[in-house]
Amino acid sequence: MNGKAEIRGNAKFSHKKYYPIRKLIFSPFGSFKMLKEKMHADMCIEYVGSVLKQGDLQPALVCSEAPFTVAAYSDEMDAVVMLEFPKELREQYGLHVGDRLVTSVGYLEGVDVSLAPDIFPGEGFTRNYAEFVPIVQLFLASDEEKAMARTAEFDEVHWQKVERLASSYAKEHPDLKRDGFFYFK
């Protein structure tokens, strides 16, 4: 993770939340390959915890309930990416289209690297990074109330921009979504 956060995520990773999520994203049955995947995910906990704590706080919106997708914004890219999550999380938190969330974002430098194929930067693109890794705080941070309260860090202009970008993205790239927990895989 690189870059300096304008507003730090300042969230603590929750192991209590992680293990049920790991069960959702990895089948309880399977081969040795599946065991290796679970071990890899467990090794990513330190990275995810670091992004939650030190990453750049950014707005995100629930865009769809079926499939359950969240548009995660990055001001460095002036763009959103669509993240798809297991429906069980939407049900667990009672989330609906238009609900506001926050992410902690880590950035990956890429001077000589192409942008990630699902990022379509806007006019405010800083060109400092080639990728961003948004982590929805509500799903992995220990303090849910704080994660929801942090949506107030962004004014209505920010939220309207995220909504506009998410709507445009969904129309122009309806089938383009990241696994919401891609950083564990």
Secondary structure, 3 states (H helix, E strand, C coil): CECCCCCECCCCECHHHHHHHHHHHCCCCCCHHHHHHHHHHHHCHHHHHHHHHHCEEEEEEEEEECCEEEEEEECCCCEEEEEEECHHHHHHHCCCCCCEEEEEEEEECCCCCCCCCCCCCCCCCCCCCCEEEEEEHHHHECCHHHHHHHHHHCCHHHHHHHHHHHHHHHHHCCCCCEECCHHHC
